[in-house]
Amino acid sequence: MEINNFIKIKLESEFEFMEDSVIMRNFTILIKNDKQKDNRIIKIQQIHIICWNDHTIPKAEVGYKALDAVITLIDDYLKDHKKSVVIHCR
């Protein structure tokens, strides 16, 4: 997806796990700087809990297992990378 001549977003990979409860996506964002000939690349990983609808609680046990798995993924990521994590709903 090209937002303009300066920003491009590419979906690198996407896979579902935990009984089709969670989707993990990896994106690459390319920010061009034509004036300085210096491009910036940003890698983003998105974790989407698809079994938990907006303004609700997780669906039964599978939703809570998915939430627990995501919390574990985030904890492991923070231990290894020491970078920021953004959590949001819709």
Secondary structure by P-SEA (a helix, b strand, c coil): ccccccbbbbbccccccccccbbbbbbbbbbbbccccbbbbbbbbbbbccccccccccccaaaaaaaaaaaaaaaaaaacccbbbbbbcc
